[in-house]
Amino acid sequence: MRLPESRLAVLVSLPRNETGLAEAARQAGADGLKVHTNVRHRASGTSFGSLDAEYERLRDILALGIPTGLVVGAAGSVSLKEMIAAQKMGFDYFDVYAADAPAEYVEACGPVTAMAALGPGDGPSQARALVRRGVQALELSTLEPERYGTPLTLATLARLEAVASAADVPVVVPSQHALEPRDLALLRDAGAAAVLLGAVVTGADPVTFGRRIAPYVATGT
């Protein structure tokens, strides 16, 4: 997984697999992107199709040259066959909730970095076990969906520190909280390797998308 070594990375989860949104994030200075297949995204409300259905849009986004990860599905929709096909497309990492990942998920990632997302109730012991099973990066889900958009809490920072201390792999924190640019220093100090900005903070309007990302990039550099 390609991340800057000397600072917190700013990644952007696209609310739709659209080149215009990806280009806006790139121009705003984002270090990487995340795109989706086979899932209905909770925060944005977007339903993403199969790899075949999304292929041309994903190809065009990858052509921008910014490191891009792929969410490969949700419960019951992860296709190991599609994952093997996607290995050749140039993705930086694959991602899925650990609770939704088939037992063969890590093997199906092949040469692509295998990321798994911890649920809001998962802690250091689950993180250590996933790393022992070959997971190479962790996404730390921080909130149940009904609490999306609430401010960053001390409890989230403490849980992040506990997980990051327990697992010697990059820990990525999605913006399920309504993160402010000033929160990035707190996440970094607690052990995050990257923040993943999503619809809660970026919105989905192409006109304002890049402008809403830029302050986080400026804070993280």
C-alpha beads as a LAMMPS data file, in Angstrom:
LAMMPS data file: protein, C-alpha beads

221 atoms
220 bonds

1 atom types
1 bond types

-500.0 500.0 xlo xhi
-500.0 500.0 ylo yhi
-500.0 500.0 zlo zhi

Masses

1 110.0

Atoms # bond

1 1 1 0.000 0.000 0.000
2 1 1 1.510 3.285 -1.110
3 1 1 1.431 5.859 1.692
4 1 1 3.715 8.776 2.545
5 1 1 6.159 7.833 5.291
6 1 1 6.569 11.167 7.062
7 1 1 2.962 12.344 7.506
8 1 1 -0.645 11.291 7.723
9 1 1 -1.985 10.309 4.298
10 1 1 -5.234 11.837 3.060
11 1 1 -7.253 9.307 1.060
12 1 1 -10.661 9.955 -0.509
13 1 1 -13.524 7.495 -0.858
14 1 1 -15.443 8.395 -4.007
15 1 1 -19.222 8.581 -3.528
16 1 1 -19.562 7.461 -7.163
17 1 1 -17.086 5.845 -9.538
18 1 1 -16.719 9.007 -11.602
19 1 1 -13.545 10.323 -13.210
20 1 1 -14.573 13.920 -12.518
21 1 1 -14.716 13.279 -8.774
22 1 1 -11.414 11.407 -8.899
23 1 1 -9.739 14.238 -10.794
24 1 1 -11.095 16.798 -8.305
25 1 1 -9.600 14.787 -5.444
26 1 1 -6.285 14.495 -7.274
27 1 1 -6.137 18.225 -7.955
28 1 1 -6.963 18.920 -4.294
29 1 1 -3.830 16.963 -3.344
30 1 1 -5.277 13.662 -2.121
31 1 1 -2.701 10.895 -1.684
32 1 1 -5.049 8.163 -2.870
33 1 1 -8.605 7.110 -3.699
34 1 1 -11.034 4.345 -2.862
35 1 1 -13.651 3.042 -5.315
36 1 1 -16.323 0.373 -4.965
37 1 1 -17.985 -2.655 -6.556
38 1 1 -20.796 -4.984 -5.444
39 1 1 -22.007 -2.859 -2.552
40 1 1 -24.552 -0.238 -1.491
41 1 1 -22.554 2.450 0.258
42 1 1 -24.231 3.587 3.470
43 1 1 -22.924 7.144 3.731
44 1 1 -23.418 8.145 0.080
45 1 1 -26.469 6.010 -0.689
46 1 1 -24.885 4.832 -3.960
47 1 1 -25.327 1.278 -5.248
48 1 1 -22.244 -0.004 -7.079
49 1 1 -22.386 -2.791 -9.649
50 1 1 -20.169 -5.735 -10.487
51 1 1 -16.614 -5.411 -11.734
52 1 1 -17.864 -5.826 -15.304
53 1 1 -20.517 -3.141 -14.830
54 1 1 -18.038 -0.669 -13.303
55 1 1 -15.031 -1.678 -15.413
56 1 1 -14.780 1.273 -17.802
57 1 1 -15.274 3.837 -15.037
58 1 1 -12.671 2.122 -12.870
59 1 1 -10.221 1.915 -15.764
60 1 1 -10.558 5.636 -16.402
61 1 1 -10.020 6.463 -12.723
62 1 1 -6.931 4.252 -12.535
63 1 1 -5.561 6.004 -15.636
64 1 1 -5.211 9.198 -13.573
65 1 1 -2.209 7.580 -11.898
66 1 1 -3.201 8.156 -8.266
67 1 1 -3.023 5.098 -5.948
68 1 1 -6.523 3.620 -5.792
69 1 1 -8.039 0.904 -3.643
70 1 1 -11.124 -1.176 -4.407
71 1 1 -13.893 -2.221 -2.036
72 1 1 -14.722 -5.654 -3.407
73 1 1 -18.203 -6.057 -1.952
74 1 1 -20.249 -6.621 1.177
75 1 1 -21.866 -9.589 2.897
76 1 1 -22.668 -12.235 0.301
77 1 1 -21.540 -10.143 -2.681
78 1 1 -17.741 -10.593 -2.689
79 1 1 -16.680 -12.453 -5.829
80 1 1 -13.312 -14.178 -5.571
81 1 1 -13.364 -14.571 -9.360
82 1 1 -13.758 -10.804 -9.782
83 1 1 -10.969 -10.173 -7.276
84 1 1 -8.592 -12.344 -9.284
85 1 1 -9.546 -10.465 -12.454
86 1 1 -9.094 -7.094 -10.698
87 1 1 -5.553 -8.015 -9.645
88 1 1 -4.403 -7.131 -13.158
89 1 1 -6.024 -3.681 -13.244
90 1 1 -3.465 -1.888 -11.079
91 1 1 -5.267 -1.361 -7.773
92 1 1 -3.167 -0.402 -4.761
93 1 1 -5.241 -2.414 -2.294
94 1 1 -8.476 -4.358 -1.881
95 1 1 -10.801 -3.681 1.037
96 1 1 -13.838 -5.294 2.669
97 1 1 -15.279 -5.574 6.151
98 1 1 -13.592 -8.524 7.850
99 1 1 -17.023 -9.815 8.854
100 1 1 -18.004 -9.912 5.153
101 1 1 -14.739 -11.333 3.774
102 1 1 -14.751 -14.914 2.487
103 1 1 -12.259 -17.198 4.209
104 1 1 -10.102 -17.131 1.035
105 1 1 -10.029 -13.320 0.850
106 1 1 -6.326 -12.816 1.582
107 1 1 -5.279 -15.434 -0.952
108 1 1 -7.584 -13.921 -3.585
109 1 1 -5.878 -10.536 -3.163
110 1 1 -2.712 -12.032 -4.683
111 1 1 -0.084 -9.281 -5.108
112 1 1 -2.562 -6.519 -4.167
113 1 1 -2.412 -5.290 -0.559
114 1 1 -5.095 -7.041 1.499
115 1 1 -6.950 -4.547 3.701
116 1 1 -9.766 -5.518 6.036
117 1 1 -12.146 -3.215 7.884
118 1 1 -12.781 -3.727 11.569
119 1 1 -16.341 -3.235 12.724
120 1 1 -17.193 -0.619 15.368
121 1 1 -17.050 -3.279 18.094
122 1 1 -13.742 -4.866 17.054
123 1 1 -10.594 -4.112 19.013
124 1 1 -6.889 -4.992 19.349
125 1 1 -7.334 -8.760 19.645
126 1 1 -9.302 -8.914 16.389
127 1 1 -6.725 -6.670 14.710
128 1 1 -3.844 -8.916 15.788
129 1 1 -5.667 -12.023 14.609
130 1 1 -6.387 -10.531 11.192
131 1 1 -2.737 -9.575 10.742
132 1 1 -1.674 -13.095 11.723
133 1 1 -3.980 -14.334 8.967
134 1 1 -2.255 -12.222 6.352
135 1 1 -4.129 -8.898 6.379
136 1 1 -1.645 -6.151 5.464
137 1 1 -3.634 -3.010 6.335
138 1 1 -6.633 -2.231 8.533
139 1 1 -9.518 0.171 8.162
140 1 1 -10.934 1.120 11.551
141 1 1 -14.680 1.629 11.366
142 1 1 -15.493 4.028 14.192
143 1 1 -19.292 4.317 14.409
144 1 1 -22.553 2.491 13.919
145 1 1 -24.389 4.013 10.904
146 1 1 -26.980 5.764 13.047
147 1 1 -24.167 7.822 14.640
148 1 1 -22.461 8.890 11.401
149 1 1 -21.761 12.604 11.330
150 1 1 -21.137 13.063 15.070
151 1 1 -17.941 14.779 16.321
152 1 1 -14.712 12.903 16.971
153 1 1 -14.620 11.437 20.499
154 1 1 -12.007 10.532 23.070
155 1 1 -13.250 6.932 22.936
156 1 1 -12.485 6.714 19.201
157 1 1 -8.977 8.073 19.734
158 1 1 -8.354 5.598 22.563
159 1 1 -9.608 2.678 20.443
160 1 1 -7.456 3.817 17.510
161 1 1 -4.387 3.968 19.734
162 1 1 -5.079 0.496 21.117
163 1 1 -5.532 -1.039 17.650
164 1 1 -2.557 0.767 16.087
165 1 1 -0.329 -0.322 18.983
166 1 1 -1.459 -3.930 18.646
167 1 1 -1.043 -4.359 14.874
168 1 1 2.119 -3.500 12.977
169 1 1 0.316 -2.579 9.759
170 1 1 -1.103 0.748 8.499
171 1 1 -4.383 1.747 10.154
172 1 1 -6.756 3.877 8.057
173 1 1 -9.532 5.860 9.749
174 1 1 -12.646 6.661 7.663
175 1 1 -14.539 9.897 8.256
176 1 1 -17.640 8.378 9.777
177 1 1 -17.281 11.065 12.418
178 1 1 -17.742 14.587 11.024
179 1 1 -13.986 15.116 11.114
180 1 1 -12.608 18.643 11.052
181 1 1 -9.185 19.389 9.525
182 1 1 -7.819 20.029 13.031
183 1 1 -8.746 16.438 13.990
184 1 1 -6.089 15.009 11.676
185 1 1 -3.283 15.779 14.132
186 1 1 -5.166 13.887 16.836
187 1 1 -5.620 10.867 14.563
188 1 1 -1.939 10.913 13.613
189 1 1 -0.833 11.114 17.250
190 1 1 -3.081 8.170 18.100
191 1 1 -1.391 6.024 15.453
192 1 1 -3.358 6.432 12.225
193 1 1 -1.391 6.088 8.988
194 1 1 -4.153 7.649 6.892
195 1 1 -7.520 9.324 7.077
196 1 1 -10.116 8.268 4.519
197 1 1 -12.432 11.151 3.667
198 1 1 -15.898 10.023 2.661
199 1 1 -19.320 11.439 1.961
200 1 1 -19.872 12.588 5.554
201 1 1 -17.270 15.336 5.018
202 1 1 -16.805 15.583 1.231
203 1 1 -20.411 15.435 0.069
204 1 1 -21.057 14.232 -3.474
205 1 1 -21.331 17.467 -5.470
206 1 1 -18.631 17.606 -8.179
207 1 1 -18.600 21.421 -7.962
208 1 1 -17.558 21.517 -4.300
209 1 1 -15.878 18.110 -3.961
210 1 1 -12.275 19.264 -4.371
211 1 1 -12.786 22.405 -2.289
212 1 1 -14.028 20.314 0.630
213 1 1 -10.977 18.017 0.451
214 1 1 -8.298 20.711 0.177
215 1 1 -8.357 21.938 3.817
216 1 1 -7.639 18.403 5.066
217 1 1 -4.711 18.074 2.673
218 1 1 -3.340 21.432 3.785
219 1 1 -3.558 20.370 7.436
220 1 1 -1.911 17.015 6.825
221 1 1 1.132 18.325 4.935

Bonds

1 1 1 2
2 1 2 3
3 1 3 4
4 1 4 5
5 1 5 6
6 1 6 7
7 1 7 8
8 1 8 9
9 1 9 10
10 1 10 11
11 1 11 12
12 1 12 13
13 1 13 14
14 1 14 15
15 1 15 16
16 1 16 17
17 1 17 18
18 1 18 19
19 1 19 20
20 1 20 21
21 1 21 22
22 1 22 23
23 1 23 24
24 1 24 25
25 1 25 26
26 1 26 27
27 1 27 28
28 1 28 29
29 1 29 30
30 1 30 31
31 1 31 32
32 1 32 33
33 1 33 34
34 1 34 35
35 1 35 36
36 1 36 37
37 1 37 38
38 1 38 39
39 1 39 40
40 1 40 41
41 1 41 42
42 1 42 43
43 1 43 44
44 1 44 45
45 1 45 46
46 1 46 47
47 1 47 48
48 1 48 49
49 1 49 50
50 1 50 51
51 1 51 52
52 1 52 53
53 1 53 54
54 1 54 55
55 1 55 56
56 1 56 57
57 1 57 58
58 1 58 59
59 1 59 60
60 1 60 61
61 1 61 62
62 1 62 63
63 1 63 64
64 1 64 65
65 1 65 66
66 1 66 67
67 1 67 68
68 1 68 69
69 1 69 70
70 1 70 71
71 1 71 72
72 1 72 73
73 1 73 74
74 1 74 75
75 1 75 76
76 1 76 77
77 1 77 78
78 1 78 79
79 1 79 80
80 1 80 81
81 1 81 82
82 1 82 83
83 1 83 84
84 1 84 85
85 1 85 86
86 1 86 87
87 1 87 88
88 1 88 89
89 1 89 90
90 1 90 91
91 1 91 92
92 1 92 93
93 1 93 94
94 1 94 95
95 1 95 96
96 1 96 97
97 1 97 98
98 1 98 99
99 1 99 100
100 1 100 101
101 1 101 102
102 1 102 103
103 1 103 104
104 1 104 105
105 1 105 106
106 1 106 107
107 1 107 108
108 1 108 109
109 1 109 110
110 1 110 111
111 1 111 112
112 1 112 113
113 1 113 114
114 1 114 115
115 1 115 116
116 1 116 117
117 1 117 118
118 1 118 119
119 1 119 120
120 1 120 121
121 1 121 122
122 1 122 123
123 1 123 124
124 1 124 125
125 1 125 126
126 1 126 127
127 1 127 128
128 1 128 129
129 1 129 130
130 1 130 131
131 1 131 132
132 1 132 133
133 1 133 134
134 1 134 135
135 1 135 136
136 1 136 137
137 1 137 138
138 1 138 139
139 1 139 140
140 1 140 141
141 1 141 142
142 1 142 143
143 1 143 144
144 1 144 145
145 1 145 146
146 1 146 147
147 1 147 148
148 1 148 149
149 1 149 150
150 1 150 151
151 1 151 152
152 1 152 153
153 1 153 154
154 1 154 155
155 1 155 156
156 1 156 157
157 1 157 158
158 1 158 159
159 1 159 160
160 1 160 161
161 1 161 162
162 1 162 163
163 1 163 164
164 1 164 165
165 1 165 166
166 1 166 167
167 1 167 168
168 1 168 169
169 1 169 170
170 1 170 171
171 1 171 172
172 1 172 173
173 1 173 174
174 1 174 175
175 1 175 176
176 1 176 177
177 1 177 178
178 1 178 179
179 1 179 180
180 1 180 181
181 1 181 182
182 1 182 183
183 1 183 184
184 1 184 185
185 1 185 186
186 1 186 187
187 1 187 188
188 1 188 189
189 1 189 190
190 1 190 191
191 1 191 192
192 1 192 193
193 1 193 194
194 1 194 195
195 1 195 196
196 1 196 197
197 1 197 198
198 1 198 199
199 1 199 200
200 1 200 201
201 1 201 202
202 1 202 203
203 1 203 204
204 1 204 205
205 1 205 206
206 1 206 207
207 1 207 208
208 1 208 209
209 1 209 210
210 1 210 211
211 1 211 212
212 1 212 213
213 1 213 214
214 1 214 215
215 1 215 216
216 1 216 217
217 1 217 218
218 1 218 219
219 1 219 220
220 1 220 221
